[in-house]
Amino acid sequence: MTTKRDYYKILGVNKNAGDDELKKAYRKLAMRYHPDKNPGDKEAEEQFKEAAEAYEVLKDSQKRNIYDQYGHKGLEGSGFSGFGDFDDIFSSFGDVFENFFGMGGRGRSRSRGKRGADIRYDLTLSFMEAAFGTETEIDINKPDICPDCKGSGCADGAEPETCSHCHGTGQMTQSQGFFTVRTTCRYCGGAGQVISNPCVLCRGTGQVNINKKVTLKIPAGVDEGSRLRLTGEGAAGSRGGVPGDLYAFIHVRPHNFFERDGENIICQIPISFVQAALGDDLSVPTLKADKTLVIPAGTQPGAVFRFIGEGIPSLRGDGRGNQIIQIAIKTPVNLNKKQEKLLTEFARIESNKITSKLKNIFKGESVKSARKA
């Protein structure tokens, strides 16, 4: 398996590089290794794809954040798999090549299919669904290939006609000094073809909106802001292009007992001062079942205990977090006569013990002073 290089090193930028610097660095590499400038050069093709992948990640704040924290493996876990072919690159970064030394995208590939748009879906889960994972079915509305014209945009029996302005190339050419500049044909939109007799159902677009049920498999351990990618479930591509992707953004409802901190969960258990003083065995809820917590005698307010491995499963697949239990000691209220009597006696004994201790301390200090004198 080939080890991927660092994206920042590929583009030759530092980790604080802004959008303009990233775009400038990518365009420089893309022009150097462009397939039309290096026909048949496999090494140049790989470097062209490598630069595009690096730019795709670093220009996207979410992908960049994942990469900065977890590297290439983190991106793989989020569903990012790079580009399939050159057409994906050109359709994604056409603005980088536009009007640049005659490479409006890739000359001969401009009239090819265009990748469909990505779709966002916001999904809300319960705390437990996020912790353990789940499978759910969602309804999405998206552009799909027109069933009447099969995406051609033409009425039954009709066919697209070659654009008379660009002669089917999808581009207009102009000479500026020593350079030839190509721009997208404004008459056919770069398709190289025009539709004179459009399909009635889709009105010549080749697409119609549909409702579709999609099954989402949510992995255990997702959190607020996690993003799942379903390849090919986005909007249909035009002129035979590949469909976009569906991105499900995860939102998690709070729990009434547990609070999440990364892969750890935190809960607070109230106990009486008697339990704190004498100790006790408590039954404490965990994500799976109740578990016994041993409270040692003399436990102080704010004490913290842990159930190791009872937290949230790691998305990286390397175990679970812990359950952190914070102890809160309750002060009793509405005491009856017997309770007041017992506490008064307890307070008297405690007072005597403290007075005796202070006397011993004072006596010891007096002896020390006498010896020094």
Secondary structure, 3 states (H helix, E strand, C coil): CCCCCCHHHHHCCCCCCCHHHHHHHHHHHHHHHCCCCCCCCHHHHHHHHHHHHHHHHHCCHHHHHHHHHHHHHHHHHCCCCCCCCHHHHHHHCHHHHCCCCCCCCCHHHCCCCECCCCEEEEEEECHHHHHHCEEEEEEEEEEEECCCCCCCCECCCCCCEECCCCCCCCEEEEEECCEEEEEECCCCCCCCEECCCECCCCCCCCEEEEEEEEEEEECCCCCCCCEEEECCCCCCCECCCCCCCEEEEEEECCCCCCEEECCEEEEEEEEEHHHHHHCEEEEEECCCCEEEEEECCCCCCCCEEEECCCCCECCCCCCECCEEEEEEEECCCCCCHHHHHHHHHHHHHHHHHHHHHHHHHHHHHHHHHHHHC
